[in-house]
Amino acid sequence: MAVGTGNIWRFPRIVASNGGGSFLVAWVVFLLLWSVPLMIVEFAFGKRAGRGAVGAFEKLAGRGSGWMGGWVALCATAIMFYYSVVAGWCLRYLWAALTGELERQGAEPFWSGYAGSPAALLTHALALLLAIGVVWFGVRGIERVATLLIPSLAVLVVILAIRAVTLPGAVRGLEFLFRPDWQALGDVRIWLQALTQNAWDTGAGWGLILTYAIYMRAREDVPLNAFLIGFGNNSMSLLAGIMVLCTVFAINPGARDEIVGAGNEGLTFIWMPQLFAQMPAGRVFMVLFFLALSFAALTSLISMIELASRILMDTGMPRRRAVGWVTGAGLVFGAPSALSLDFLHNQDWVWGVGLMLSGLFFALGARRFGLERLRREVVNADGCDLRIGRWWNFLVAVVVPVEAVILMVWWLWEARGWDPGGWLDPFRPESVGTVLLQFGVALVALVGVNRWLGRRRPVEVD
């Protein structure tokens, strides 16, 4: 669930843009101050309630709180609609790398001819159907596929990282990544970017962990799972950073300045193929890179589909009918992102900011249930070897809400600078206006159906 494309394509670019080793210091701090505390909340909610996000909030945070769970589910589902497009890109590039098509056409012409075309619509459908095929068979199907794909992904990333560090000149990449400039930590932007990366990268506050936690064994260790996911996810990000930055510094040191402003798509689908083309046996490693990226995308997409399906299942709908409805919605609502990069960027912007609000709602929901009660009855329940102290109560009650508000305000303030003349225009792809409009419509609708959300009939876990 946690390891996705954000680990492999966003993390290296953000590290390159924010001082390398200095960023890593702040990034680890916020792993402990944002990601792990929220993951513990999600595990506790899913394990205790045995329901999806809406039902868990209604049951644990009290009647009238279902709309907050609805917001969590809406954010993750809206991300699913365009994430399947990104997964389709990964699959298409894997095929192009295998056949040599990418080398023959060149990275930039291939991307410009593919992105936003009908071919991207087809790969969107392919990625969605592959992930749906796993969720169709329930949690056992998810477990079997994850047991294959996640170790395979880890092996691929380790191979690519080893190859990168053995390139002549790769040591410059390692020095940049691991040597912090302590004075740079006085720059508040590095800390805000590190907090953002944790919010988008680990999956904390998305509702995905809550959904998987429904299937936990009674004596499963909640804190241990949260710490393993947090540090495991960030370890994969670090390996990806080694892989990309060592390759960049070894093959073309000047390219670091280019990838900083390239965006996620530019780094992954334009710059990395160009760098692999200059590497000995580059085609082999290019195939491994896009294979790893495809595995990462599909495993995350599976978790998003399971979340959306679980919400419908909690109403009494059988799994396969719920998965069918999610499939139809994904195909329809993902199509605009497949055919327009502006639309995809808009959705990524709006619901990326929305995730900060999801994290805030988890903290508020845990406070309404009672943090000490949640810690005593669920987090530190029987089977827990790694016991959590009262410091967690303070982090969830105070620190996480403050972080969530700061992040939302900061990103919206940043958006004013991107387009000073049109920052309130709701029809600009990445404006404050489009966030306010879509948030407003969603929140009004969720509050409006809140009474219905509380009357839904839960079903037994399958």
N, C-alpha and C positions, 0 to 999 in steps of 0.2 A: 504493500500500500504506500509506504513512505518514499521508497526510492523510485523516482520518476525522471522525466526529462529535465526537470528543474535542477537536479543534481548534476547532470552531464552538460547541459548547455547554458543554464543561467549562472550557476555558481562560478565557473571559471571566468566568465565575463565580469561579474560583480567583483571578484577578487582583483582582477586586472585593473578595474576602474577605481578601486578604493584602497590602494596601498599594500596589497599582498599580505605580508605577515602581520601588519597592524590590524587589518580587517579580521584575521583569524582570531586574534585575542578577543575582540568584541563579539565575534560570532560564537565562540565557546561560552562566553558569559551569558548571552541571551538564550543559548540552548538550555541553560539551567534556570533562567529567570522567566522564560516564556514557554518553550516547547515542552519540557518535561513536566512542569506543573499542570499544563493543560491536558497533556496526554494521560496523566493520572486521573484527572477529572473525567475524561472521556471513557477510559476503561471502567471507572467506578460507575458511571451512569449506565453504560451498556450492560455491565454485569449485573447490576442491581435491578434495573428496570426490565431487562429482557425484551426491549422494544426498540424500534428505530428512533431517529432523532425527535420526531414530533411526540410520539408516545412516551419517550423517556422524560422529556421536559414536562409533559402533562402529569406524569406520575410522580416525579421526584421534586420538581420545582413548584408544583401546586397547580390547581385548576386555574385556567386563564393564562398559563405559560406556554401552551402548545404553539402559539405563534412564533415564539423564539426558536423552538425546534424546527418550525416550518421555515424560518429564515435560514438556519444552518443547512437544511436539506435543499432549499432553493439555490443557495450559493453553489453547493457542490454539484448539483444537477446542471445548473447553467454552465459551470466549468466543463462538465462532461460533454455538453453539446459541442464545444469547440475543441476539447482535448482529443476527441476521436479524430478530428481533422489533423491535428498534430501527429497523432499515432499513425495516421495514413501517410503523412509525409515521410515518416521514418521507414515505413514498409516500402514505399516507392523508391526511396534512395538506397535501401538495402538491395532491391532488385537491380537498380541502375548500377550499383557498385559491382554486383555479381556478374552482370553481363558486359561490363566495360562501357556501357552507354554514357556514364557520367564522365569518364575520361575522354571519350570521343567528342562529346558536345562541349565540354567545359562547364565548370560549376555555375558561373553566372548565367550563361545562356540557358542552361538546363532549368535553373530555378525560375527565371523570368518566363519561360515557356510553360512551366508546370503549375506554379502557385496561382491560385484563383481560376484555374481552368476546369473544364468538365472532368479531366482526369483526376483532379484533386477531390472532386465529388465522389468518384468511384472508389478511390482509396479510403476516403472517409467512411463509406459504407462497408468496405472490406474490414477495416480495423474494428468498427463497431460490431459487425457480425462475428468476428473472431472472439471478441471479449464476451459478447452475449452468449455464444456457444458454451463458454465456461460457466457463466452464472446460471444458465438454464438447468444445470445439474446440481445446483445448490452448493452448500458450503464444502461438501466433500470434493466436488469438482474444482472449486477454487483452491482448496488445499493441495490437491494433486498437481495442478498446473503450477502453483507457486513453488511447490517442492522441486519442480524441474527448472523453472525459469529463474528463480532468484539465485540459487547457487551458480547456474550457468552465467547469469549476468555478472556476478561477483568475479568469477574466473576470467571472463572476457575483459572486465575493467582492469583487473590485476595484470593480465598479459599486456594490455595496451599501456598501462603505467610503466611496467618494467621496460617495454620497448622504448618508451619516451625517455626514461632516465638514462638509457644506454646510448642515446644519440650524442655525437660530439657537440659540446656546447650546452648540453641540457642542464649543467650545474648552475648556469645563470638563472634558469627558471626556478630551480630549487631554492636558490638564495633569495630571489624575489618573493617566493611564496612563504618561506619560513623565517625570514629575518625581519622582525618587526622594527619599525621606526617608532620608538616610544613617544616622540614628540607629536607624531601624527595622530595619536589617540586623543589629542586635544580637539580634534575636528569632530564636531557633533554629527556631521553627515555620515562618517564611518560607522558610528554607533547606530544611527537610524537605518542605514543600509543593512547592517548586520542583523538587527531586529527583524527587518522586513524579510531577509533571506530565511531566517528561522521560521517566520510565519508562513511563508509560501513553500518552503522546502520540506519540512518534516511532516506536514499534514496535521499538525496540532491545531485543534479548533475547527477542523473541516467537518467533523461528524463521521469520518470514515473509520476511525478507531472505535468509536462508539458502536458502529454497525457490526464490526468484526467481533467486538467484545461480547455481543449477545451470545456468541457460541462458545465462550470460555467455560472451562471446567470450574466447578465450585471452589476448588482449592488452588486455582491459578494465582500466581504471584503478580498482583497488579503493579507495584512499584518496579519490580525487576523487569517486567515487560516494557514499561514506559522508558526506563533508562536504556535498555537494550535497543529499542527502536530508535531513540534519540541519538545515541552514540553510534549505532550501526549505520543509520542514515547519513550522519555527518561524516563518518569514515568513508563512505562511498563518494560523497561530494569531494572530500579531500583527494581521493584517488583520481577522480575526474579532473580536479584542478592540476594535479601532477601531470596527468596524461596530456592535457591541452596546453598548459603553459610551458612545460618542458619541450614539447613539440614545437611550439611557436618560437621560443628562444633559440632552439637548436637549428631550425630550418630557416627562419626569417625573423631575426630579433626585432626588426622594424615593424613587423605585423602586429605587435602588441598594441601600438597606438591605434591601428586600424580596427582591431576587434573590439576595442573599448566602445567605439561608437557604432558597431555593426548591428547591434540588437541580437536577440536570441537566434532569429532565423539566419541572419547574416553570418554569425559565428559558425553555426552548425552546418548550414547547407551551402555556404559559399566559401568561407575561409578554411574550414577543416578539410574539405576535399582538395583544395589547392595545396595545402600543406602536405597532405598524404601523397599527392602526386609527385612531390619532390623528394620523398623518402624512399630509401631502398626497400623493395618489396611493399611499396606503399599501397598497392591495390589490395593485398591481403589484409593489411591493417585497416584499410578503409572499410572493407566488408565486416571485419570484426567490430569496428566502431558503430556502424549502423545496425548491426545485429544486436549489440548491447543496448543501443538507443531504442530499438524496437521492443526488446524485452522489457525495458524500464517503462516505456509508454503503455504497453498492454497490461502489465500488472497493476499500474495505477488506474487505468481505465476500468479494469474489472472491478476494483473496489468502489468506484463512483457509480457504476451500474448496479452493484449490489445495494448500495445505499438507497438509490432511487427505488429499486424494486422492493426493498424492505418496507419503505413507507407505505406502498400500496398493499403489501402483504399484511401489514398491521390492521388494515381495514377489513380483513377477511378474504381478500382476493388470493386465489391459489398462486403459487410461485410462478408457474409457467405463463399464466395469463398476465401477471404483473410484469414479467420480463418482456412479454410481447408488447405491452403498452409502452414500456420504456424504450424498446427497440424502435417502435414507430415514432415516438417523440424525438429520439436521438437522430434518426434519419432526417426528419423534417426540420427540426430546429438547429441541427448542425449544418444544414445545407448552405445557409447564407455565409457562414464563416469559411466554408470550403471554397465558395465562389468569390469572396471578397476579403482581402487582407485587412482593409479598413474596418470591416465589420468584426472580424476576429480580434483585432487589436482593441476595438471598443469593448467587446465582451470580456476580454482578458483584463482590461483596465477596471471596468465597473465591478466585476465580481472578485477581482483580486483585492480591491479595497474592501469589498463586502466581507471578505474573510476576517478582517480585523474586527468587524462587528460580530461575526460568529464567535470569535474568541472571547469577546466581551460578554456575550450572552451565556457562554458556558460558565464563566466566572460568576455571573449574577445568578444563574440557575443553581450552582453549587452553594452559593451563600443562602439562597432561599431554602434549600433542603437542610442546610446546617453543615458547615465545613467540619466541625469537630465530630459530628455524628457520622458524616461520610467517611472521614479518616478512620474512625474507630470501627465502624461496622463493615466497611467494604475494603478500603485501601489497606488496612492492617488486619484484615480478617485471617481466619485459619488458613495456613498454607503460605503465609507471607514470611519470607526470610529476610527481606530487605525492608525494614520498618521505617515509616516516614514520621518525622517529628512535627511539632506544631509550627515550625517554620513554613511548612507548606500552606497552612491556613492563611498566614500573612501574605504569602506570595499570591495566592488565588484571590484573596479578599481585597488586596490593595495594589500590589505591583502589576499584576496582569491587566486589570481595568485601566490603570494609568497608562501602561504601555499601549493598549489598544486605542485609547483616545488620542494619545500623542501621534501614533502612526497614521490614523485616519486624518487628523488635522494637518500633519506634515505633508502627506501625499496630495491632499486637496490644495494646500498652499503651493506646492511645487507645480501643480497643474496650471495655476494662474500665470506662472512664469513661462510655461510652454507656449501659451497663446494669449497674450495680454488683452487682445482685442475681442476674443471670442470665448473667454473662459466660462461664461455663463450660457453659452449657446448649447442647448440640449442635443443638437444634431451634429456637433463636432465629435470626431472619434474618441478623443481623449481629453475631454473638458470636464470642469466641475459640474457644469449644467447637466451633462448626460448622466453623471453619477446621481445627482439629486433627483432627476426625473425618474430614473429607473428604480432607485431606492424608494422613492415616495410611492410609486405605483405598487411595488411589491409589498411594502409595509402596510399600506392601507388595505390591500387585498387580504393579507395574512391576518390582520387584526379583525377584519370583517368576517372571516370564516373561522375565527377562533372558537366560537361555541361549537361549531360542527366538528372541529378537530378534537375537542374533548369528548365527543360522543362516539368516536370510532371504536370498533370492536377488535381488540388484539387477538392474534392467533398464536398457537403454540409454535415454538421454534422448530424448524425442520432439520 
